[in-house]
Amino acid sequence: MVRQGGQSHGQNTGTAVALNPVAFAAIDRACGEFLDVIARIRAAAGEIGGQAHWGLGEGDARLISGATLVSRLRAKASEPGNSVDAVMAAHARVVDDIRHALRIARDQLVRADAEWADLLDSVESAVGHPDLPIGRPR
């Protein structure tokens, strides 16, 4: 059984899924906020990795471990593989996939239920999603 806006639709199979337009809008907004945080982390890692002087003895020829340590830290900041940038990029892809799947489900629900669509429109317009088209999909 699927419940949209508190109404039951379909056969009673003993399982109910609540489809709340407020929750859809909140999840979408949270995904956007998470993507913003990921972008800030990636930018910070790039700045840290790109700084010229680390103060770890990397310029002193007698301290070869300083230069080695700095090169390893730079690699962890932004090189391909197991770096902060690569891990954050993978997280961003997952969040994008979740957001995309959510929007597909939302669009199908909007097409199927006008009352639910009206509730979603009012929630999204109250929240003010700059990147989320308000209204029914075409």
N, C-alpha and C positions, 0 to 999 in steps of 0.2 A: 504494500500500500504506500502510495506517495502522498504526502501532505504538502500542499502548496498554500502558503498563507493561512494555515490552520484548517484547510478544507481537505477532505479525503477524496482521493481519486483512484480508481482501479479496483481490482479485486482485493479482498482481505486475505493476505497471505500470512498474517501473524507478525509481519515486520513492517515498521513504519519508519520513513525517513522524513524528517522535518526539513522543508525547503523554505527557509526564511530569507526574504530579500535583504533584510538588514545584515544578516550574516554574510551573504554574498558580497555586499558592498564593503563590509568590514574586512573580509579576507582579501579582496582586491586592493583595498587601501593599504593593508599590512604588507602585501607583496610589493607594492610600490615603495613603501618606506624601507623594506628590507633591501631592495635593489639600490636605493639611495645610499644606505649604510655600506653595502658591498662596494659601490663605486668610490666612496670616501676611503675605505680601507685600501683598495687597490691604488688610489692616488697617493696615499700616505706611504705605502710600501715602495712605490716608484720614487718618491722624493727621498726616502731614507736610503734606498739602494743607490741612488744617483749622487748622493752627497760626496764631495771631493775628499774631505778630511774627516776621519772617524775618531782620531785621538787614541788609537790603539797601538801606536808605534809603527804604523804601516810605512812611514817615511824613513825610518831608521834602518839602515842596511844591517846593523847588528841584530835586529829583532825580526828575523825572517818569519817567525810565527805571526807577527802583526799583519803583514801583507797577506799571508795565507788566510788568516781569520777574516779580514776585510773582504777578500774575494769570495769566501764562502758565504758571508752575510749578504753580499750583493746578489749572489746567485739565489739565495733563499728569498730575496725580495721580489725578483721579477723575471728570472730566467724560466724557460720552459721546464716542465717536469713538476717536481714537488716543491714549488715556490708559493709564497703568499698569493701572488698574482694568479697563478694557475688554479690554486684551490678556490680562490674567490670567484674566478671565472666559471668554474664548475658549479659552484653554489648559485651563481646568477642564472646559469642555464636551467637548473632545477626549478628555481623560483619562477622563471619565465614559462617553463612547461606547466607548472601548477596554475599559474595565472591564465595561460592559454586554455587549458582544460576547463577551468572554472568559467571562463567567458563563453566557451562553446556550450556548456551546460546551461548557463544563464540565458543565452540567446535562444536555445531550444525551449526553455521554460517560458520565455517571453512570447514566443510564437504560439505556444499551446494554451496559455492562460492569460487572458486580458487583465483580470483583477490582480494577479501576481505582478504582471508587467507594470500596472499603474502604481502599485506599492513600491516596486523597484525604482521606477522613475522618480517618485517623491523622495525616496531615501538618497538616491544618487545626487539629485539636485540639491538636497539639503547638505550633503557632505561636500559637494563641489569638487568632483573629480576632474582635474584638468586634462588627464590623458584617457579618460573613459567616456566614450560617446554615450550620451543620455538618450533614452528613447528606445523604441523597438528596432531591432535589426531589420534591414531591408532585404 
